[in-house]
Amino acid sequence: MPRPEPHDGAGSPAMPDPDDARSPAAVPDPENAASHVHPGGPPVVHRLGPVTLTKLSVSAEDNNAYLVSVPGAQILVDAADDAPRLLELVAASGDPLTAVVTTHRHWDHHRALAAVVAATGAQVLAGAQDASELPVPADRLLVYGATVAVGDLTLDVVALRGHTPGSVALALTEPASAPNPGRVHLLTGDSLFPGGPGRTWSPADFTSLMDDLAERVFARFGDDTVVHPGHGDGTTIGAERPHLQQWRARGW
């Protein structure tokens, strides 16, 4: 059976309403890959040379939204909820929001999408097999091997089929001037969490997701790769790699 989770894919418990406490201040760059945030709390900011990766929890389900910024451009990954707070974060840099990427079709990952797009004019990007479920039309359909540009930065699209048919992850590689040149940050939506894959709905879905994770993530990315999931804390590929066979054996 799928692992018990409070919603469609995360391992984090439900949290208080994010409207209860808002704070625009950011905590310093953490060395801990967990990058813990909580609904209504401050974002975590990773400064990767000219690239900034900001993580913010925006819902009672502890949905994470991620802002990838370079000089002159930004993209948002998962406009999950709390559009005013997301727009405040986008506006803080003064750079235009060029796109919003939705990692998968589930309702809790795109509740603020329409409002953010209406306010910014950003393009809507989503996995080809999930895009029809979004509340606004997609401007671009993402497939495995595609790329997403943010100014001079290029993110790789990694399709991870299983949690939904069109789930996608984005791989951000730190540039040469970053603290750890070449290290990858993987924004996985609800496909990979600390402790296992995201929830699936049938044995076939589970096998599909595990196969994609094994071939497209664990066989490709190094142990220092930081995993930034759609809910809750992050992890690294190295921390999760020893458990792949255990996940397969348990079936969730």
ABEGO torsion letter per residue (X at the ends): XBBBBABAABABBBBBBAAABBBABBBBBBABAAGBBBBGBBBBBBBBEABBBBBBBABAAGBBBBBBBBBGBBBBBGBABGAAAAAAAAAAAGBBBABBBBABABAAAAAAAAAAAAAAGBBBBBBAAAAAABABBBABBBBBGBBBBBEABBBBBBBBBGABAABBBBBBBBBAABABBGBBBBBAEAABBBGEBBBBABAAAAAAAAAAAAAAAAAABBAABBBBBABEBBBBAAAAAAAAAAAAAAGX
